Amino acid sequence: MIIELTPIEAWADFWKWMRQPEQAAEWAGLTRAEKQYLYKAEIHAKAGRLGFERIHALLTKYAPARYEFRTAVILHT
């Protein structure tokens, strides 16, 4: 199934997915610094300061098979 999300919606989905019990092994495999960086990203997301580039980098690094980024230009005439 394909679901289109905004970047911030994708981050919210990633954060929820990553913290599920099924992902416990993957979460445990992260270094302390990586976990802290992800927690900081969540804090920035809640404050409205998590941008596209950072979301793209994080999701591409930690869940490349789960998320695909596409760019679209729409012309309204």
C-alpha positions as YAML, in Angstrom:
chain: A
units: angstrom
residues:
- id: 1
  name: MET
  ca: [0.00, 0.00, 0.00]
- id: 2
  name: ILE
  ca: [1.24, 3.49, -0.85]
- id: 3
  name: ILE
  ca: [0.29, 6.44, 1.36]
- id: 4
  name: GLU
  ca: [1.31, 10.00, 0.49]
- id: 5
  name: LEU
  ca: [2.54, 12.02, 3.46]
- id: 6
  name: THR
  ca: [3.97, 15.44, 4.02]
- id: 7
  name: PRO
  ca: [7.53, 15.39, 5.34]
- id: 8
  name: ILE
  ca: [6.41, 16.18, 8.90]
- id: 9
  name: GLU
  ca: [3.71, 13.49, 8.71]
- id: 10
  name: ALA
  ca: [6.40, 11.05, 7.55]
- id: 11
  name: TRP
  ca: [8.55, 12.02, 10.54]
- id: 12
  name: ALA
  ca: [5.62, 11.47, 12.93]
- id: 13
  name: ASP
  ca: [4.99, 8.06, 11.38]
- id: 14
  name: PHE
  ca: [8.69, 7.17, 11.60]
- id: 15
  name: TRP
  ca: [8.92, 8.21, 15.25]
- id: 16
  name: LYS
  ca: [5.82, 6.18, 16.17]
- id: 17
  name: TRP
  ca: [7.02, 3.19, 14.11]
- id: 18
  name: MET
  ca: [10.56, 3.26, 15.51]
- id: 19
  name: ARG
  ca: [9.29, 3.20, 19.11]
- id: 20
  name: GLN
  ca: [7.03, 0.16, 18.60]
- id: 21
  name: PRO
  ca: [7.99, -3.09, 20.34]
- id: 22
  name: GLU
  ca: [8.54, -4.74, 16.94]
- id: 23
  name: GLN
  ca: [11.41, -2.32, 16.33]
- id: 24
  name: ALA
  ca: [13.02, -2.87, 19.74]
- id: 25
  name: ALA
  ca: [16.02, -4.69, 18.27]
- id: 26
  name: GLU
  ca: [16.67, -1.94, 15.76]
- id: 27
  name: TRP
  ca: [16.31, 0.75, 18.44]
- id: 28
  name: ALA
  ca: [18.65, -1.18, 20.73]
- id: 29
  name: GLY
  ca: [21.20, -1.33, 17.92]
- id: 30
  name: LEU
  ca: [21.49, 2.44, 17.75]
- id: 31
  name: THR
  ca: [24.27, 4.20, 19.60]
- id: 32
  name: ARG
  ca: [23.45, 6.53, 22.45]
- id: 33
  name: ALA
  ca: [24.41, 9.50, 20.26]
- id: 34
  name: GLU
  ca: [22.05, 8.33, 17.49]
- id: 35
  name: LYS
  ca: [19.18, 7.95, 19.95]
- id: 36
  name: GLN
  ca: [19.86, 11.41, 21.37]
- id: 37
  name: TYR
  ca: [19.91, 12.87, 17.86]
- id: 38
  name: LEU
  ca: [16.54, 11.28, 17.09]
- id: 39
  name: TYR
  ca: [15.09, 12.56, 20.37]
- id: 40
  name: LYS
  ca: [16.34, 16.07, 19.50]
- id: 41
  name: ALA
  ca: [14.72, 15.76, 16.08]
- id: 42
  name: GLU
  ca: [11.42, 14.90, 17.77]
- id: 43
  name: ILE
  ca: [11.74, 17.93, 20.03]
- id: 44
  name: HIS
  ca: [12.37, 20.10, 16.96]
- id: 45
  name: ALA
  ca: [9.39, 18.52, 15.18]
- id: 46
  name: LYS
  ca: [7.09, 19.38, 18.09]
- id: 47
  name: ALA
  ca: [8.42, 22.95, 18.04]
- id: 48
  name: GLY
  ca: [7.86, 23.25, 14.27]
- id: 49
  name: ARG
  ca: [11.60, 23.47, 13.55]
- id: 50
  name: LEU
  ca: [12.26, 20.14, 11.82]
- id: 51
  name: GLY
  ca: [12.84, 20.87, 8.14]
- id: 52
  name: PHE
  ca: [12.60, 18.84, 4.97]
- id: 53
  name: GLU
  ca: [16.34, 18.27, 4.53]
- id: 54
  name: ARG
  ca: [16.77, 16.86, 8.03]
- id: 55
  name: ILE
  ca: [13.68, 14.67, 7.76]
- id: 56
  name: HIS
  ca: [14.91, 13.38, 4.41]
- id: 57
  name: ALA
  ca: [18.36, 12.60, 5.81]
- id: 58
  name: LEU
  ca: [17.00, 10.83, 8.90]
- id: 59
  name: LEU
  ca: [14.41, 8.70, 7.13]
- id: 60
  name: THR
  ca: [16.84, 7.81, 4.35]
- id: 61
  name: LYS
  ca: [19.40, 6.70, 6.92]
- id: 62
  name: TYR
  ca: [17.19, 4.86, 9.41]
- id: 63
  name: ALA
  ca: [14.32, 3.54, 7.26]
- id: 64
  name: PRO
  ca: [15.30, 3.63, 3.58]
- id: 65
  name: ALA
  ca: [12.98, 0.80, 2.56]
- id: 66
  name: ARG
  ca: [9.97, 2.29, 4.37]
- id: 67
  name: TYR
  ca: [9.97, 5.82, 2.90]
- id: 68
  name: GLU
  ca: [10.44, 7.14, -0.62]
- id: 69
  name: PHE
  ca: [10.82, 10.83, -1.33]
- id: 70
  name: ARG
  ca: [9.50, 12.34, -4.55]
- id: 71
  name: THR
  ca: [9.36, 15.91, -5.75]
- id: 72
  name: ALA
  ca: [6.46, 17.27, -7.74]
- id: 73
  name: VAL
  ca: [5.88, 20.55, -9.49]
- id: 74
  name: ILE
  ca: [2.25, 21.35, -10.22]
- id: 75
  name: LEU
  ca: [1.27, 24.07, -12.68]
- id: 76
  name: HIS
  ca: [-2.12, 25.68, -12.20]
- id: 77
  name: THR
  ca: [-3.41, 27.55, -15.25]
...
